[in-house]
Amino acid sequence: MQITNGSKIMTPLSKEIILMAEQLSEKKQIALIEFLKTMLDDDYISEEDRENIREAHAEYLRGEAIDHEDIDWGDDELPGDDVE
């Protein structure tokens, strides 16, 4: 089986990392993912993030997006503004 990341063939080191991770329990795999995220640049985008961005873009293209000005951000009055 050839392990790929999209259209790129993974390096031997990447394959070794995957094979090692597969030997861990699910709980330890989750911990490993969280640890690896700390080593990535701030602009890292997960596959889940990519899917959410794709869906949001599709909604925008279908005209389902809400205009920024139409959102009630609740900025007009802060709690306690009516207290004298």
N, C-alpha and C positions, 0 to 999 in steps of 0.2 A: 504494500500500500504506500502510495506516495502522498506525503503530507504537504498540502499547499495552503497558502494564505492568499486568497483571491487568485490572481493569475501568477503570482510569484512562487517559485519552489523554495521551501524553507531550507535554511542552512542546517548542517549537521548539529550545531549547537542548539538551534531552536527545536529540532527533533528530540534531542536529548532532554531538554527542559520539559517538553510535553510528555515524554515517556516517564520521566521522574514524577511529574505532577499527577499522572494517571494512577500512580501507585498509592497516592495519598487518599485518605478518607475525604468525603465531601466537605466536612467541617474544616479540615486542614487545607483543602483546595481553596476554599473561600478566604481563609486567612492568608494564603499565599498570594491570591489575587490582590487583596487589600495591601499587602506588603509591596508587591510589584508596582501598584499604582503610586506609591510614595516615591518611587524611583523614576517615574515618568515626568516629562515636562508638563507644565500647567495646561498646555493646549491639547493634551491627550483626549481623544474622543473614543468612547467605547462603542461596540457594535450596537448596543441598546440606544446610545445617544444618536448614532447614525440613523437608526431606524426611526426614532422619534423625529429627527430633522426631516427625513424623507416624507414621513406622514404629514408633518406640518406644511411642507412645501406642496404636497399634493392637495391638501385642504385649501391652501392659498390659491393654487391654480384652478380649483373648482369653485372659487368665490366664496368659500366657507369661512374665511378668516374674518376676525372682528377688527375693525379699524381701531387703532390705538386711542383716538380721541373719544370713541364710544364707550370706553371702559370707565366705570366709576371706581376710581382708585381710592376714594374715601379720604382724599387729602384736604378737603375743604374745611372740615372741623376735626380737631383732635379731641380726644377724651379730656374733659376738664376745662374746655374752652368756655363753657357756660358758667364756670365758678368765678365769683368775684372776690 
